[in-house]
Amino acid sequence: MSPVPTVRGPYAKSAERRSRILEAGIRVFAAHGYHAGSIQRIADEVGISMSGLLHHFDSKAALLAAILERRDELSLEFMDVDSHHGIDLLRALIALTAYNQSSPGLVELHCMLSAEATSADHPAHDYFVARYETTVGAIETAFAEAADAGQLTAGISPPEAARDVTALMDGLQVQWLLTGGAFDMAVLLRAHLERLLAVPL
C-alpha cells in the first residue's frame, strides 16, 4: 500500500500560518475584546507584517468570523445535534464543558465577545443571537425527548430548563475564569442536569 501523501511546500506553510493567526486572534480578542484588540497586535504576535496577515484574512471582521467558525468546529466534535438526542446530547454537553476547561482561551473569548456582542452594531451580534437560539433550541429538544422517554423529572418544563442550563453554563464560565479554574465546571453541570432528570447521566 502506498503511504498517505502529506501536504508540503507553500500550501502547508500557508495552512500553518493561518492556524497561528487564528490562535493569536483568539488570545488577543479574549484579552482585549474585538474593538480594542488590533490586527496589528495579532500580526506582531505571529511575527508577520500587517500585509502578511491581510493576505490570509482580508479584514478584522473576516478574522473574527474565522475564529468563531473554528470555535464552532471544535464544539461540534462533542455536541453534534444530528447524532446526539435526548440525554445523549446532555451527556455531550458535559463532555464539551470538560473540554472547554482545557482551552481557557476559548472560554475567555466566549465570555468577552458574547458580552460585547449584545450591542447591535457589533460584528458578532447576529452570530451570537443565532448561536444562543440554536443552543437553547437543541437543549430544549433534548429535554423534550427525555420527557417522552420518561427520563425527565415530573413538572420540569423543557423550554425553561433549556434557558436555565444555558444561563448556568455561562455563569459557571465567568466564575471559573475569575477563580483561575478553581472548580470543575463539568462536575457542577452534571450535578445540575441530574437534578432535572429522573435517571443518572
Backbone torsions as a table, in degrees:
resi	resn	phi	psi	omega
1	MET	NA	135.4	179.2
2	SER	-72.3	143.5	178.3
3	PRO	-65.4	151.5	177.9
4	VAL	-68.9	126.1	-178.3
5	PRO	-67.4	145.3	177.7
6	THR	-107.7	152.1	179.5
7	VAL	-80.5	124.6	-179.3
8	ARG	-130.9	177.0	174.5
9	GLY	75.4	-154.1	-173.7
10	PRO	-62.3	-30.5	179.9
11	TYR	-66.3	-43.9	179.2
12	ALA	-64.3	-42.6	180.0
13	LYS	-64.3	-39.5	179.5
14	SER	-64.8	-42.6	179.2
15	ALA	-65.4	-39.3	179.6
16	GLU	-65.3	-43.1	-179.9
17	ARG	-66.1	-40.5	178.0
18	ARG	-59.7	-42.7	179.3
19	SER	-63.1	-40.5	179.1
20	ARG	-66.2	-36.8	177.3
21	ILE	-64.6	-43.0	179.0
22	LEU	-61.8	-43.7	-179.9
23	GLU	-63.3	-42.0	178.0
24	ALA	-66.5	-37.8	178.0
25	GLY	-62.3	-40.7	176.9
26	ILE	-59.2	-46.6	-178.5
27	ARG	-63.8	-45.9	-175.5
28	VAL	-69.7	-46.0	180.0
29	PHE	-67.3	-33.9	178.3
30	ALA	-67.6	-37.3	-177.0
31	ALA	-81.9	-34.4	-171.2
32	HIS	-120.2	-7.8	-174.5
33	GLY	84.3	171.9	-176.9
34	TYR	-71.8	-47.5	-174.1
35	HIS	-68.3	-41.2	-177.7
36	ALA	-85.5	-17.0	179.7
37	GLY	-84.6	104.3	-174.3
38	SER	-83.4	151.1	176.7
39	ILE	-72.6	-20.8	174.1
40	GLN	-65.2	-41.1	177.8
41	ARG	-62.5	-40.4	178.9
42	ILE	-64.5	-44.5	178.0
43	ALA	-60.5	-41.7	179.5
44	ASP	-62.0	-40.6	179.9
45	GLU	-63.4	-36.3	-179.3
46	VAL	-79.5	-22.4	-178.6
47	GLY	84.0	33.7	178.5
48	ILE	-128.7	168.9	178.7
49	SER	-79.3	166.0	176.1
50	MET	-60.3	-42.3	179.6
51	SER	-64.6	-32.9	176.9
52	GLY	-64.8	-40.1	177.3
53	LEU	-66.9	-43.9	-177.6
54	LEU	-69.4	-14.7	173.4
55	HIS	-66.9	-32.5	-179.0
56	HIS	-92.8	-36.9	179.8
57	PHE	-134.5	115.0	-169.2
58	ASP	-77.4	-1.7	177.0
59	SER	-160.0	165.5	176.5
60	LYS	-63.4	-39.6	179.2
61	ALA	-65.1	-37.5	178.5
62	ALA	-65.8	-37.9	177.2
63	LEU	-65.4	-43.5	178.3
64	LEU	-60.8	-43.7	-180.0
65	ALA	-60.8	-40.1	179.6
66	ALA	-67.7	-36.8	178.1
67	ILE	-65.3	-45.1	179.8
68	LEU	-65.9	-37.5	176.9
69	GLU	-63.5	-42.2	178.6
70	ARG	-63.4	-40.5	178.7
71	ARG	-62.1	-40.6	179.6
72	ASP	-67.7	-35.4	177.2
73	GLU	-61.1	-42.1	178.5
74	LEU	-65.5	-40.3	179.7
75	SER	-63.9	-39.9	-177.6
76	LEU	-66.9	-21.9	176.2
77	GLU	-64.1	-23.9	-179.2
78	PHE	-105.7	-37.8	-170.2
79	MET	-127.8	77.1	177.8
80	ASP	-94.6	110.4	-175.1
81	VAL	-66.8	-16.0	178.6
82	ASP	-79.3	-23.4	-177.2
83	SER	-113.8	-10.4	179.1
84	HIS	-116.6	134.2	-179.5
85	HIS	-137.7	156.0	176.0
86	GLY	54.7	-137.5	-176.4
87	ILE	-69.4	-18.3	174.4
88	ASP	-62.9	-37.9	177.7
89	LEU	-68.4	-36.4	177.8
90	LEU	-66.5	-36.8	174.9
91	ARG	-63.6	-39.6	178.6
92	ALA	-64.5	-33.1	177.8
93	LEU	-64.0	-39.2	176.5
94	ILE	-65.7	-42.3	178.9
95	ALA	-62.9	-39.6	177.7
96	LEU	-64.3	-41.5	178.8
97	THR	-62.6	-41.2	177.4
98	ALA	-62.5	-41.7	178.6
99	TYR	-63.1	-42.8	-178.4
100	ASN	-56.4	-30.5	179.9
101	GLN	-67.0	-20.9	177.2
102	SER	-86.7	-5.3	-179.3
103	SER	-131.1	69.8	-176.8
104	PRO	-59.0	-27.7	178.4
105	GLY	-62.4	-38.7	178.3
106	LEU	-69.9	-36.5	177.5
107	VAL	-64.9	-44.6	179.6
108	GLU	-64.6	-39.3	178.1
109	LEU	-60.2	-45.8	179.9
110	HIS	-60.7	-47.3	-177.6
111	CYS	-63.4	-43.1	-178.3
112	MET	-66.8	-51.4	-174.0
113	LEU	-72.4	-37.0	-180.0
114	SER	-65.1	-33.3	176.4
115	ALA	-70.8	-46.3	178.6
116	GLU	-60.9	-39.1	-171.6
117	ALA	-74.8	-0.1	173.0
118	THR	-66.5	-20.7	175.0
119	SER	-74.5	130.0	-174.3
120	ALA	-64.0	-22.6	-178.0
121	ASP	-93.2	4.4	178.0
122	HIS	-74.4	139.3	-177.8
123	PRO	-63.8	-17.8	179.2
124	ALA	-102.1	7.6	-176.7
125	HIS	-58.7	-53.0	-177.8
126	ASP	-63.8	-35.3	178.1
127	TYR	-60.3	-48.5	-176.4
128	PHE	-72.3	-34.3	174.4
129	VAL	-58.6	-48.0	-179.6
130	ALA	-67.6	-37.7	-177.4
131	ARG	-66.2	-43.0	179.0
132	TYR	-67.5	-37.7	177.6
133	GLU	-61.5	-43.4	179.4
134	THR	-67.1	-44.1	-177.8
135	THR	-64.2	-50.2	-180.0
136	VAL	-62.0	-40.7	179.7
137	GLY	-63.0	-41.0	-179.8
138	ALA	-66.4	-41.5	-179.8
139	ILE	-69.4	-39.1	177.0
140	GLU	-60.6	-43.5	178.3
141	THR	-62.6	-39.5	178.8
142	ALA	-61.9	-43.5	178.1
143	PHE	-66.7	-38.8	178.6
144	ALA	-63.8	-40.9	177.9
145	GLU	-66.7	-37.1	176.4
146	ALA	-64.6	-39.3	178.0
147	ALA	-62.8	-42.6	179.6
148	ASP	-63.3	-28.8	-179.5
149	ALA	-90.5	4.6	-179.0
150	GLY	73.1	23.9	-175.5
151	GLN	-106.5	-0.5	-179.6
152	LEU	-103.4	138.9	178.9
153	THR	-59.6	137.9	-179.0
154	ALA	-58.0	137.8	176.9
155	GLY	90.5	-6.9	179.1
156	ILE	-82.6	129.2	178.9
157	SER	-92.8	119.9	179.6
158	PRO	-54.1	-44.6	178.6
159	PRO	-62.1	-42.7	-179.6
160	GLU	-68.5	-39.7	179.9
161	ALA	-64.5	-36.8	179.7
162	ALA	-64.7	-44.4	176.8
163	ARG	-63.9	-41.2	-179.4
164	ASP	-60.3	-47.8	-177.7
165	VAL	-67.7	-40.2	178.8
166	THR	-63.2	-42.9	178.0
167	ALA	-65.4	-39.2	178.2
168	LEU	-60.5	-46.3	-178.2
169	MET	-61.3	-43.2	178.9
170	ASP	-64.3	-44.2	179.8
171	GLY	-64.3	-40.4	177.9
172	LEU	-61.7	-38.7	-178.7
173	GLN	-64.1	-42.4	179.1
174	VAL	-63.3	-47.7	-179.8
175	GLN	-64.3	-37.3	-180.0
176	TRP	-62.9	-42.0	178.3
177	LEU	-67.2	-43.5	-177.0
178	LEU	-66.9	-27.3	179.7
179	THR	-96.2	6.4	-179.6
180	GLY	68.5	32.2	178.8
181	GLY	72.9	38.3	-174.0
182	ALA	-76.6	-7.3	179.4
183	PHE	-142.5	168.8	-176.9
184	ASP	-97.6	108.8	-178.6
185	MET	-63.1	-38.7	-176.7
186	ALA	-64.8	-37.9	179.0
187	VAL	-64.3	-44.8	-179.1
188	LEU	-68.2	-38.1	177.8
189	LEU	-64.7	-43.5	178.7
190	ARG	-59.7	-45.3	-179.0
191	ALA	-60.9	-40.6	-179.8
192	HIS	-67.6	-44.1	-179.9
193	LEU	-62.1	-38.7	-178.5
194	GLU	-68.8	-22.8	174.8
195	ARG	-73.2	-20.4	179.0
196	LEU	-93.0	-15.4	-175.0
197	LEU	-107.7	156.3	178.1
198	ALA	-93.3	0.7	179.3
199	VAL	-132.9	152.9	177.8
200	PRO	-73.6	155.4	178.0
201	LEU	-94.8	NA	NA
